[in-house]
Amino acid sequence: MSPLINDRRGFSLIEMLMVVGITTVVAAMAVPMMSNTIGNFRLSGDAHSVASAMALAKLRAASNFSQARLFVDLTTRTFHVETLQKPPAAVAWITDGGSTTLSTGVTFGFGAIATSPLNSAIVQSLPCVTAAGAAIANTACVLYNSRGIPVDPSGAAPNVGAPTGNNALYLTDGTAVYGLLLSATGQSKLYRRTFLPRYGRCNDDPRRDASGGRTARG
């Protein structure tokens, strides 16, 4: 018989323990990195979903020549598009499509971030209002008039306020914040800001927005 076939030698216990130890160390380093990557994908995906819903609300307003809005429920972490039903039917806000829930661990908020990229106070958009004009608690609203221009709510529908550039929605997973800023012309901008507790500062990462523009650094 060949000497290779008769050779019954294998790996020693020390060699096997070394392989197991190296594998454990590599896995210990890879798991947190993979977890962070998945978390970033979730937050980024939710931010782009909200941006798409915002663009859809603008499209609905302009195409139907009526008001439309992005309705955000801050408590349930959901959002959906609504269009205003016009006379002769009763004036009412009608849900357009289904409601979307943010990913696990993602909420509407801005964590430790204190200022927007424009160095102004960071706040969510104004609350949505009922058709009668009453503010709805724990909501944020991006309202478009019949020309697809963002406006402030003002009393009972179909009344609206003046065009505004103060609309903003923020999402966070506790490690980073995505901000969706809307100008008075309806152009949306998306940015990502990471809080660096070790250095006591924030790191801005401008991203392309839905209209192809870029944000300014904070």
N, C-alpha and C positions, 0 to 999 in steps of 0.2 A: 504493500500500500504506500501511497505517497506520504511523505513525512508531514505535509501540510494537513492531511486528513487526520492523522494520528495526533496532531498537536491540539491538546485539550485546554491549553492555557486561555484565560479570559482576563477581564479587568479586575484589578485589585479593589478592595473596599475603599482604600484611600482615593484611588482614581475616580470611583463612582461618587464619593462624597464631594470631591472637587467639582465634578460636573454638575451635581445637584446644587451646590453652593453658588456656582457661577450663574446657573439658570435662575435661581431664586433672586439674585442681585439684579439681573437684567429685567426680570418680571417686575420687581419692586420699583425700578426706574420707569418702566414702560407704562404701568397701569395709571399713575397720576397724569402722565403726559397724554395718554389716550382719553382719560376722563376730561381733562381740560379742553382737548380738541373737540370732543363731542359736545361739551357745554358751549363752546364758541360757535359750533355749527347750529345749535339750537337757538341761541340768542340772535345770531345773524339771520337765520331763516325766519324767525318771528318778526324781526325788524323789517325785512323785505316784504313779508306778507302784509304787514300794516301799511307799508308804503304803497303796495299794489292796491289795497283796499281804498286808500286815500285817492289814488289816481282813478279808480273805478267810480268813486262818488263824484268826482269832478266831471267825468265823462257822462254819468247819468244826468247830472244837472244840465249840462250843455245840450245833450241829445234830446232830452225830454222838455227842454225849456221850462224847467221847474227847479225847485230847490232840492238839494240832496245833501246828505251828511254822513260822516263816519261816526258811528256811535260806539264809544268805548266805555265798558263797565269796569271800573278800576277794582271793584271788590271781587268779581267772579273771573277777572282776567280774560274777558272776552271782548270781541269787537265785531261789528257788522255794518253794512251799508243800509241806509234808509232813504226813501224818496218821499216827497210831500205830495199827498193826494190833493188835487185841486178841485174847486167847484166845477160843476154843480154838485159833485159828491161832497160829503162832509170832509172838511179839512182835517187831515190826519197823517201821521208819519207811518209809512208802510215799509216793513222790512224787505229788502231786496236780496234774495238768496239766504244762505244759512249764516250761522254765527260761528266764529272761529275762536278757539281757546288757545292761549299761549302754552308753550311747552312746559314740562315739569321744571320747576326751579326758576322760571322767568316770570317777572311781574312788571306791571306798569309803575315805574318809579325811577329815581335817579340816585339812590344811595347816598354816598358821601360827596357827590359832586355838588358844588355850590353855585357855579356860574355856567352859562351856556357858552358856545364858541364865540359869540359876539360880546362876551364879557358882561352880559346882563343877567338879571336874576333868572334862575331856572325854575319854571313852573309848567304844569300841564296846561293844555287848552282849557277854555272855559267849559263849565258843565253844559250838557245838553238840556233843552227845555221841552216841555210838553207842547202840544198844539195850542194850548191855552196860554202858554208863556211862563209856566212855573218851572223853576230850576229842578233838575233831577239830581239828587244827591249821589256822590261817589261816581260821577261820570265825567268824561271829557269828550268834547265834540269838535269836529272840524266841519263847518257848515259852508256850503257853496250856494251862491245865488243862481238864477236861471242862466247866467252867462258863464258859469264855471269859475267865478271869482270868489275867493274865501272872504266871508263876512262874519261879523259878530251877530249873535242872536239878539233880538230886540223885541220883547213882548210876544204876543200871540201871533202864530203863523197866519198869513204869509209875510208878516212884517219882518224885516231884517235890519241890522245896523249897517255901519259903513264898512268898506273893505278894510281888512286888517292883515298885518304881517306878524301878528303875535301868536299864531297857532303853532303849537309844538307838542309832540308826544315823545315820552321817554320810556325806554324799557331797560331792565337790568336783571342780571343773574347774581349780583353781589360782588362780582369781580370786574365787570365792565358795564358801561352804559351806552346804549345806542340812542341817538337823538334824531327825530324827524322834524325838521324846521320847514315852515311853509311861508313863503313871501306873500306880499299883498297882490302879486300878479298870478299867484297860483303855482309858482315853481317850488318844488320840494327838494330839500337837501338832507342828506343822511350822513351822520358822522358817528364815530366810535371813540369813546374816551375810557381809558383804563386808569383806575386809581392805584397809585403806588404808595402804600402805607409806609414803606421803609424810608422813602424820601419825602413823605408828606406833601406830595404833589400829584398832578394828573398828567397823563400822557395822551395827547390827541392823535387820532388816526383818521384823517379825512377820507371819506369814501365817495365814490361816484353816486350821484343821486338818480332818481328815476328819469330825469330830463337830461342827463348827460353832464351836468355841471359838477363842481366840486365845492366843498365847504372851505371856509377859512379856518386857520388854526386858532385855537383859543389861547 
